[in-house]
Amino acid sequence: MDARNMPLLGHNLNVVSSTDPTLVGRNGAVVSETMRTIVIEQQGRRSRLAKDVIRFTIDDSDAVIDGSQIGQRPEDRIHRRYRK
């Protein structure tokens, strides 16, 4: 399964790049996801990240996911096909 299609809840997310430099390097477990945001928990604190401004990896993988490409509801994204 493509990393863009898998559910993100419970996985470890690491922000690789962002248009907001304060978000780069943030990492934590995904606790919630909506159509436009991802909520991660790091050291007991929760951070809400906008999907359209971040690029991230999941569970220390090499595949970098562009957040603007997964701007759908999580339940709609699972069966979606993406261009390469």
PLY file of the C-alpha trace (Angstrom):
ply
format ascii 1.0
element vertex 84
property float x
property float y
property float z
element edge 83
property int vertex1
property int vertex2
end_header
0.00 0.00 0.00
1.22 3.48 -0.85
2.17 5.55 2.23
-0.24 8.29 1.11
-3.18 5.89 1.33
-2.54 4.34 4.71
-4.26 5.61 7.85
-1.99 7.88 9.87
-3.50 7.42 13.34
-1.06 5.88 15.79
1.94 6.24 13.48
4.99 8.38 14.20
5.16 11.51 12.04
8.30 13.59 11.42
8.07 16.99 9.66
10.87 17.20 7.08
10.13 20.60 5.52
7.54 23.32 5.78
6.72 26.83 4.62
6.64 27.65 8.35
10.22 27.08 9.61
9.05 26.59 13.22
7.37 23.30 12.24
10.47 21.64 10.75
11.77 18.86 12.99
8.56 18.32 14.94
7.73 14.70 15.49
5.26 12.68 17.47
2.43 10.20 17.36
-0.59 11.10 15.24
-3.63 11.27 17.54
-6.17 12.88 15.21
-6.59 13.77 11.55
-9.13 15.87 9.71
-9.44 16.95 6.10
-6.97 19.83 6.51
-5.05 19.15 9.73
-3.04 16.53 11.58
-2.73 16.54 15.38
0.44 15.03 16.84
1.35 14.43 20.47
4.94 15.01 21.49
6.13 14.87 25.10
2.57 15.16 26.43
1.73 18.23 24.34
-0.50 18.26 21.27
0.26 20.26 18.13
-2.15 20.87 15.25
-0.37 21.01 11.89
-1.93 22.21 8.64
-1.47 19.53 5.95
-0.97 21.98 3.09
2.20 23.56 4.56
4.19 20.46 5.60
6.11 17.58 4.04
6.62 14.62 6.36
7.68 11.02 6.80
5.85 8.24 8.61
7.59 5.77 10.97
11.15 6.67 9.87
10.53 5.63 6.26
12.38 7.17 3.32
9.18 8.17 1.50
8.42 11.88 1.94
4.72 12.73 1.76
3.57 16.16 0.60
0.74 17.16 2.91
-1.07 19.11 0.19
-1.56 15.85 -1.75
-3.49 14.19 1.08
-6.00 16.98 1.66
-8.98 14.62 1.87
-10.81 13.06 4.76
-8.90 10.01 6.01
-11.76 7.67 5.15
-11.87 8.99 1.56
-8.10 8.81 1.07
-7.71 5.06 1.69
-9.08 3.97 -1.72
-7.80 6.92 -3.76
-5.24 6.53 -6.56
-2.43 9.05 -6.91
-0.36 9.98 -9.94
3.31 9.17 -9.74
0 1
1 2
2 3
3 4
4 5
5 6
6 7
7 8
8 9
9 10
10 11
11 12
12 13
13 14
14 15
15 16
16 17
17 18
18 19
19 20
20 21
21 22
22 23
23 24
24 25
25 26
26 27
27 28
28 29
29 30
30 31
31 32
32 33
33 34
34 35
35 36
36 37
37 38
38 39
39 40
40 41
41 42
42 43
43 44
44 45
45 46
46 47
47 48
48 49
49 50
50 51
51 52
52 53
53 54
54 55
55 56
56 57
57 58
58 59
59 60
60 61
61 62
62 63
63 64
64 65
65 66
66 67
67 68
68 69
69 70
70 71
71 72
72 73
73 74
74 75
75 76
76 77
77 78
78 79
79 80
80 81
81 82
82 83
